Amino acid sequence: MKKYLYLSTILLIVSLNLSIMHAKGSSKHPNIVIILTDDLGYGDVSFLNPESKVRTPHMDALAKAGTWATDAHSPSTVCSPSRYSLLTGRYAWRGKLRSGRLNPWEESAIEKDRVTLPKILKNKGYFTALIGKWHLGFEWPWKGGEKPPESVIGKGTSKATCDMFDWSNPIEGGPLGAGFDYYFGDDVPNMPPYAFIENQHLTCDPIDVDGRKFMKQESMRAGYIHGVGPGEKDWQLEKVMPTITAKAVEFIQQRSKKENPFFLMFAQTSPHSPIVPLKKYQGLSQAGPYGDFIVQTDDSIGQVVAALKKAGVYENTLLVISSDNGPAPFMRERIQSHNHNPSGPLRGLKRDLLEGGHRVPFIASWPKGGIKGGRKIDALLSQTDLFATIAKIIDHPLADGVAEDSLNILPTLQSNESVRQELVYHAANGKLGLRQGSWAYLRRGGISSEPEWFKKLWQGGSTDVPGLLFNLSNDLGQRINLYDKSPERIQRMESRLAEIQKGKSTRQAQKSK
């Protein structure tokens, strides 16, 4: 009898453990790692642009092992709305991020009740983490519990000081408020606080820091430092990338030992300005400090891939690498002398509706899930689609109103099957455009940062016209405006864009097409 009870107890324990493992999804669901670079252009990576003055061997190797896309797009042409859309599966212009990006000390942009990617993954037993850049706002611990007026703390350029905050209170909202279990990062390197945040607290006792002191080095002068604010004594921008890379590697090492799967969003702060490559990367490219910072970016990705392989989880990890938007305008100005074009064959820059502003590098790998073989993907896709794709992988049905602009592109990643038929473009100033098949329609005013020398280089003519229409199948460089020659197509595309803008979700619109 005792022996029978003993065996029954053992079987019960084993059964319970198996049930727990199944509930966590550890028996079938992959780990998920999304590496989002910052301002990396289509032409910055050598696997997409053979003429690049920068070699990116780690990304090249991953493209040869996994799949790589030639027609992948960030949801917006600037960072905050792109990050919002990736994490919510929803166009940012449907909410308060209709134009621009967040300034220092702004509140959380992701609505508290919004279903997010980390939230659905947590429901399936994933441990979720964001390491690196956030740039989607926090509920900062203001003294007295109320945010001072902009006349006191500044708008765009910070004037905030340490005595305006109670740092003993948690920094709420942010990644943890959006559903992540863990956060470590610098939020935005060129904005205060000039310090690391871990979960809901600064990792230092802050002092008042004048951000302009970071502009002393030549390699840092391209870009903006947003004023004074709390920060770490003797803060060095050069240490941000190596620190967050080491944290990402450490996270993989630790979580790979656990039973439940993990989701890591590693949001790199490069090659966005300030341009601060470590000494060991300086001179390794032919595109100056900017190119050297891309080399460091690529090496950081290589370290993450190596960590996944060393931990024995690479084969069953969905790994995605992309960029939050195209290259910054002032980067082009700085690298003209190097003959490096960070947009490659594309016309356009960060902030604008032209292809170079939002068509970005995109690599995916998941050997056990059939995403392998070095295949080139020509089908249209958006980073917004990662939400529905991951939801499908983890068997999480999407209710109406959740990730409404996200499509399951797993067939695209596995076999280049075309899923997405159209895409709404979103410029930094809030102007929209529509992509349908090979046609790109851009509303007037969606191009603001194209310098005169660049217009002459591309011989693309004036963009100050009623609208722009390009056939990308034979004019990828967008030199020939067909707006006046295709009035019926313009009318159809404008009507469709207005229909989507009024509220029809991407999934609804695709069904009605």
N, C-alpha and C positions, 0 to 999 in steps of 0.2 A: 504493500500500500504506500509506504513512504517513497519507494522507488518510483511508483507511478506518479505520485504528487510532485516529486522532484523533476521528472521528465516533463510533466505538464507545465510546471513553472518555467522551465527552460524554453519550451516551445512557445509559451505565451510571451516571454521576454523577446525572443527572436522575432515573433510575429509583430510585436509592438514596434521594435526597432525598424523592421522593414517598412511598416506603415508610416513611421515618421520620416524615413528616408524617401519614401515615395511622395509623401506630402510636400517635402522640401524640393522635390524635383531633381535630387542629386543623381537618380538612376538614369535620367534621360535628357535633362536639359543642359545645354552648354553653358560654360562661363561666357560672359559678354564683356568685351573691352572696346570702347570707342575712344580713339585718339583724335582730338580735334585741334589741329594746328591753328595759328592765329595770323591771318593775312598771307598765307602761303598761296602763291599764284599758280595758275595752270601751267605756265611756262617755267616755273622754278624747279620742277622735278624732271630729272633726266629721262625717266621712262615715258613721259608724255612729250617732252621737248628735247630732241637730240641736240639742238643748238644751244641748250642752256649752258651758261658759263659756270654752273654749279653741278657737281656730281652728287647724286643721292643714292648710294649703293644699297642702303638698307631698305628703302622704299622700293627700289628697283627689284631687289631680290624677292620682296613680299609680293609684288605685282606678278612676277614670274611664277610664284608658287600658288597664288590665289587667283583672284580676278581683278580687273581694273577697268574703270569706266572712262569713256571719252566724252560723255554727255551728262555728267552729274552736276547738280546745282545746290548751292546753299539757299536756304529759304529767303534770305535777305542779302543786301549788299553791305551791311554792317553787322557788328557782332551781337549786340543784345537781342535784337529780334530773331536772328538766326538761332541763337542758343535757346530762346523761348520756344521756337517752332520745333526744334529737334526734340526737346524734352516733353512737349505737349502734343505733338502731331497736329498742330493747328497753326494756320497763318497768323503771324504776329499782328498784322494790320487789322485783324478782326477785333483786337483788344486795344489797350492803351498804348501799345508800342507801334503806333501808326507811322511815326517818323522819328529819325534820329536814333540815338542810343542813350543809355542811362548816364547821367552826370554823377559826380561824387555825391555821396550821402543820400541817394534816392532810395525809396522803399522797394520792397520786393515786387517784381513785375509779374511773377506767376501767382495767379489768384489762389487763395487758400483752399478753395473747394475744387480746384482743377485737378483732374486725374492726370498724373504724370507717368513717364516711363519708369522711374525708380519705384513709384507706388505700386504699379502692377507687378513689377518684378519681386518686390517684397512680399506681395500676396502669394507668390509661388515659392517662397522660401529663400530667395536670393538675399545675400548681404550686399548692400549697395554703397558705393563710395564715389565721391567726386574729388579729384586732386588737381589743383591748378587754378586756372582762371574761372571766375563765376560770372561777374558783370551782369547779374540780374537782380541786384539790390538786396538790402538787408533792412530789418527793423533795428536801427541803431539805438544804443542805450543812452539817449539824451538825458541830461540831468533834469529832474522834474517831470520826466516822461513825455515831454512835448518837443517836437522839432523846432528849432529857432527859424525865424524868417530868412529868406534868401539874402536879404540885405545884410544879415549877420554872418551867415555861413558861406555865402557866395553861390553863384550858379554857373556851372561850367568850370570855373576856376575856384578852388576851395579856399575859404578863409577860416575854416573851423580850427579850433584849438582844443587841447586836452581838457581844459577846465569846463568844456561844454558837455562832456560825457561822464557817465558813471560806469567805468570799466569793470566794476565788481559785478554788474548785472550782465546777463547773457546777451549776445548779439543774436537776436531771434530772426525768424524768417530765413532767407538764404537757402542754401542747399538742404539743410535739415528740414526746413519748413516745406520744401518741395518734395520730400520723401526720401532723401539720402540718409543712410545710417551714419556716415562719416564724411567729414570734409576737412581737407587741409589745402591751403593755398594762400596766394597773395591777393585774391580777388581781381584787381586790375593793377599791374605794376606801375603804370604812370598816373595813378590816382591814389590819394590817401585812403585808408591808413597805409603808410609805408612799412608794412610789417606782415608777418604770416598770421593767419587765423586758423585755429584748429577747433573744429566743431563750432562752438559758440563763444570762443574767447580768443583774444590776442595771445600770442605766445611770448610776449614781452611786457614789461612795464613801459608804456609809451611816453615819449617826450614830444614836444612840438618840433616838427621838421619842416624846413623850407625846401620844397621839392626842386627848386631851381638849382640847388647845389649838385643835382644829378646830371646837369647839362654841361658840366665842365669838360668831359671827355669828348673828343671829336666824334667818336662812334655813337655818341648818345644824342647828338644835336638834331637828328632827323626825327621829329615827332614832338609830342606835347607832354609836359609835366604839369599836372593840374593843381598848382598852388601849394599852400602850406597845409599842414594837417598832422595829426598824431602819427608817430612812427617809432621805429626801433633805433636806438642810438647806434651810430656808425653803420646804418643800413647800406647795403650794397646791392644794386640791381643785378649785378653779374651773378649773384648767388641764387637768384630765383629759379632759373631753369635747372641747374644741377640739383638743387634741393628738392624740387617737386618730382624730378625724374627718379631720384633715390627713393622718395616716398612711394611712388608708383611701383617700383621694383620691390620694395619691402612689402607693400600690400599684397602683391601677387605671391610672394614667397610665403607669407603668413596664411592667406586665405586658401591657398591651394592645398593646405594640410587639413582643411575643414571638410565636413561631409557635404554641406549645402553649397550650391554654386554661388558665384559672385558676379556682380556687375561693377565694372570700373569705368568711369568716364574720366579720362586723363586729358585735361584741357591745357595744352601747352600755351606758354605766353610768347612764343616765337613763331615766325620772325618779325612779329609786330615790334614797333619802336617802343621804348628806346633800344637801339641796336647794341647789344652788349655781349658779343661772343667771348668765351673764355680764351685765354692766351693760346691754349693748345689747338684751337680751331682757326686762329687768325692766320690768314694767308693760304688757306687750303682751297679756296675757290678763286675764280677769276672775275668775281663780281664785287670785290671790296668787302667791307664789314657786313653789309647786308647778305651777301653770298656766304660769308663765313658763318653767319648766324643760322643760315639754312643748313649748312653742314652740321652744326651742332644740333639743330632740330632733328635731322635725319639720324644722327648718332643716338639721340635720346630715344627715338622710336626703336632703333636696333637694340638698345638695352632692355626695353620692355618685351620685345619679341624673344630675346635670349632668356629672359626671366620665365616667360611662359613655357619655353622648351625645357629649361632646366628643371622646372617644377613638374614636368610631365603632363601639362594640361593644354598644350598648344593645339593638339589634334582636335580636341573637343571644346575649342574656344572660338566663338564668333568674334573676329577682330576686324574692326572698320577704322580706316584712317582717311581723314578728309580735312577741309579747311572751312572756317566760318564765313569767308568771303574772299574776294579777289585781292590783289596787291594794292597797297596804299599809293595814292598819287605822288606823295613826296618821295616815295621810294624810287619811282621812275626818274624823278629829277636828279636824284643822287647817283644813279647808276648808268646814266647815259654814256659816260666816258668808258664804261666797261663793255658796251655793246651787248648787254644782257637784257632781254625782254621778259619780265616776270609773268606776262600774260601769254607768252608764246605766240601762236597764230591768231590769237583773239584780239579784238578791239575792245577796249573798255577797262575800267578801273573800279576799285572799291568805291561804293556809294552809288554807282550808276547802273542803269538798266542794260547797257551793252554787255555782251557775253563775258568779257573779261572781269566784270564786277561780281559775277555769281557762278560762272562755270568753273568748277574747282577740281583738284585732284581727288580721286576716290578709289580706295583699294579695299577689298574685302577678302577674308580668308576664314574658312571653317572646313577643314579637311573631312571630318566625320559627317558634315552636313552637305557634302557635295560642292562646296565652294572652293574650288582648287583647279589646278591645271594650267594656270597662267593665261586664262581666257580673257580676251578683250570684249568688253560690253559696250555696244553702241546704242542700246536702248536708253530712252530718256528716264532719268530718275532724280529724286530729290532727297535731301537729308531728312525732310519731314516724313518720308516713307519708312524710316527706320523704326518708328513707333509701331505701326501696324505689322511690319515684318517680324519684329521681335515678339509682338503679341501672338502672332500665328505660331511661331516657334515654341512658345511656352504654353500654348493652348489656352490663351486668355481671350475670350470673345469681347468685341468692342461694342459697347452700347451706343445708341444714337447720341450725338453731341459730344462723344469722346474721340479725340484724335481725328476730327472730322475731315482733315485735309491730308491724311496719311493713307497710303495704299500699300498692300502687301506685295513687295517686289522680290520675294524669295525666288519665284520662277525666273526673274531677270538675273539674279545673282547666280543661280544654278545653271541656267541654260540660255541666257540672253533673250528670253522671251519678253516681248514688249508688253508692259502692264500699264504704265502711265501714258496717257494720250495728250495731256495738256498740263501746263504749269503756269501759275501766276508769278510774275517777277515783282520784286518789291525794292524800290530805291530808297536811299537814306532819307530823302525828302518826302517820302510817302507816296510818290507817283508809282503807278502800276503798269505792268505790261503783261502780255499773254503769249505763251508759246503753244502752238498747235502743230503737231507733226514737225515739219522743217521750217515752219513759218514763225517769225518773231515779230509781234506788234508791240511797239513802245509808245505810250502816250507822251504828249508834249511835256517837256520840263523834267524828264527823268534822267537827264545827263547834265551834270554840273561841274565835274572835276577833270574834264579833258583839257589839258593845257594846249596852247596854240602849236607848240612844236610837235605835239603828238598828233594833232589833227593833220598837220602837213605830212607827217610820216606816213599816216594811213591814207591820206588823200580821200577822206571819207565825206568831205563836204560839210556844210553847216548842219548842226543838230537843232538849231532854233527854228523849227518848222512845225506845222500842225501835228505831225506824227511821223513815226518811222516804221517801215515795214521791210523786213529782210527775208530772203529765202536762204536759209543756212546751208541747204544742200549744195549750193554752188557759190555761196558767198559767206563763208564762215567768218571772214574778216569784216563783214558788215560795211562794205564800201558803197553798195548800190541801194539807195532808198527807193523802194517800189510803191511808196504811199500813193502817189498821184496816178499810178498805172493800174491800181487794183482797188477801185472804190467799193466794189461789192464784197471783196474779202475783208476790207477794213470795216465795213458796216457789220458783217457777221461776227468778226472777232471783237469789235467794240461792244456789241450787244451781249455776246457771251461773257465778256469780262465784267460788264455791268451786272449781269445775272448772278455771277459768282460773288461779286462784291456785295450784293444786296443780301446775301445770306446763304445761298446754295452751297453746300459743302462740296468738297472735291469728290467724295464718294457718290453723292447725289448727282452731281454734274456729269460724272463719268457714266452713270447709269442712264441718264437722259440723253446722252450724245447719240 
